[in-house]
Amino acid sequence: MAMKLVSTELPEGSPPQTQVYQDVKSFYTYMEAQNGFSIQMLQVLLLISLYEYGHGIYPAAYLSVGNAARLGHAMGLHARDVPQMLPRCTTWTEQEERRRVWWGVLILDRISNIGHRGKPFASAEPSPDMHLPTDDTAWDRGQMLATAPLSLSASQTIRASSFARACQSVHLAGKVCRHIDDKTIPLDYRFEEALELHKTLKALAALLPTEAEGEDPTAGPTLCSSLAICYSALLTLYDAYGCSERSVPDAPESQLVMQKESIQGIAEVCESVLLLGRKIGQRIELGEGLGRLSPLTVECMYEAGASYAWYLRETSNPQYGEKLAEVKELLRLFEKRWRVAGQYLLYIDEFWQYGCMGNPDPLATRTVLGQHWRRV
């Protein structure tokens, strides 16, 4: 039922709180009350969380992801040296399944917290020796392959699967969120760390399109989720450092360097987001349909749209108006599959109204509206 829930396209105009959704939620609650405790229970909860996230059902999505994290912690999926409440794995396939489930928790926890200032993650930070998921094709065949630990995954010489790249991207996104929220970081180190995150994310964002060229084009737009998460993380980082109104007096020179990188980076990443959206839109229109569209690709479209709305208001350059219109058209297309895109459209328009009221900090305007609707 949960797989049917998340894979079924909603009829146009219908609310996402369907009867199937209510049945799956009710059945999960019943199983939980019966002290159900299995990896399948966690998988069901992840599918429910993904559905709620993709259709903008908040705060339910936020709470479901938190529940999934607590359940995973109780099972001991987050580390090897903690009490394990599940039976010991007897096969490599079973161990890999548990690893993938926990990475699924991490992905949803991080992506649902991007822009969600001041609230902690529900799941523990992955340790450097935690391994990424193995190659997807080999996993489907049950073939055991070596996997790189997280500490080595940033190397451009190590090939990784699409899911592993999504895990890598979301790990960096989590680092960005923690960095922005942590007010105890010494001033001298804060800007150096921000620059390091900027460089690492930029390197990954440059690597992913190259890897995608070698993928099977018939399988759909490759590595789109990984790229989208990467772009969202970059825009979130730049949002924190791109405005001169937030400058810290007597800060080191690295503050100015990061501010320049952020101002330039917002424009560059927005262009990359638009190119990604065009690619996805073309695949959909050429017959692939909306079924393969990931809800993880929608967030960066909103962030780019809000940025273009600000550029248009500040410069009156019609080129930004054209790009804003294109982003909004892509969101309308994505809304046919994931209702959260429609929510983003509303808040881009709200951004325009809010910004035109004379808010002195345009980047803060985008942040406020980013937290307004779906952040608890």
Secondary structure, DSSP 8 states (H G I E B T S, - for coil): -HHHHHHS---TT--S--HHHHHHHHHHHHHHHTT--SHHHHHHHHHHHHHHHHTT-TTHHHHHHHHHHHHHHHHTTT-SSS---S----SHHHHHHHHHHHHHHHHHHHHTTTT-TT---SS----TT-B----HHHHHHT------BGGGTT-TTS---HHHHHHHHHHHHHHHHHHHH-TTS-HHHHHHHHHHHHHHHHHHHHHHHHHHHTS-GGG-STTHHHHHHHHHHHHHHHHHHS-GGG--TT--HHHHHHHHHHHHHHHHHHHHHHHHHHHHHHHIIIII-STT--GGGHHHHHHHHHHHHHHHHHH--HHHHHHHHHHHHHHHHHHTT-THHHHHHHHHHHHHHHHTTT-S-HHHHHHHHHHHTT--
